[in-house]
Amino acid sequence: MTPLEIFANAFAGASILLAGRNNVHTWWTGIVGCGLFAVFFWEGKLPGDAILQLFFIAASIYGWWAWMRGGSEPSSAPAREQTPRPPAERQELPIRRAGPRLTALAALGGLAFTIAWALLVARTLHSAAPIPDSAVLAFSVVGQILLMRRRIENWWFWVLVNTVSVPLYLSRGYYLSAGLYVVYWVNAIVSLRHWRRLMAAS
């Protein structure tokens, strides 16, 4: 256990818990945590996880904007109203369902990318665990895209990612990270229920 692993997990953990509470501060804490994890995983010869952090940083910047300003425009004033109105600001993005078709396509895309990336890193980047490392990369991308668009199915993909990550990190001796990913697994289930309640209330 190193200071780098401790601080990376601290910021990443805060980001994940804030995401589960539908809190916009999930994004900047995630950016810090991902930057630290990129260095940590690269040093640990898990290139898929390291590259994933760079995607997370870019995605977090977009997700931050989308959550705050990415909703649909409010309806315009009725034609009979003569009083000029100021331009409407964009609303916060609401929680929605992706639907079975989009979810299935996302799962198939994640599986295809897992296989392709595993073949690549096994030969070029000498990954210590090409298949689980690639699965974490692929399905984290899927989960993050759905999270950015506030689609509730994102939490099912995080359950999958966390399930793969725990034994992967244990095999590399990352016991703190493995333990926290058990917590993240529980958080994904709790967050799924919380988002369902929020979506029903809205």
PyMOL commands that set and color helices and strands:
alter all, ss='L'
color gray80, all
select helices_A, chain A and resi 3-20+26-43+47-69+100-123+130-148+154-171+175-201
alter helices_A, ss='H'
color red, helices_A
deselect
rebuild
show_as cartoon
